Amino acid sequence: MSTGPLAIVDALNSLVEAEVNSLFRFMGEGSPYLNRATAEMRKPLLGMVATSERHAEEIADVIERLNGVPSLRSVQPEEQYLAYLSIKFLIPKLINDKKLMIERYENVLSSLPAVDPEITNLLKSHIADHQADIAVLEKAAADAVKR
């Protein structure tokens, strides 16, 4: 079964939107959420934000190469209540966000079996990035419990 470019573009756009709208959009430089993080967590969180932005850009580039239009719209943040919460509370939410992102990537990979290997490899590398981020966040969660 051949998967048409429209289906591929649509699936890839779902990943762009997921990356752009993840909880990590609240963790950027100067964010009240990031200010609540410990010094040793700030750098990894900023790295995760940059990685998520890179993922969205890389997938958007693939979409454009397929003659599609990347969907870079962002939803209005409904999670503003998070500004009042501790980083200990946020870390499990960030872990869940990463797990959901991996699930989305895996769903796209399984729904597009006839896709170009270059695209498959890119998506698999993004999954590996998210898995590595989960390991960092889980260690931070364990360290936070010890404090």
Order of alpha helices (4+ residues) and beta strands (2+ residues): alpha-alpha-alpha-alpha-alpha
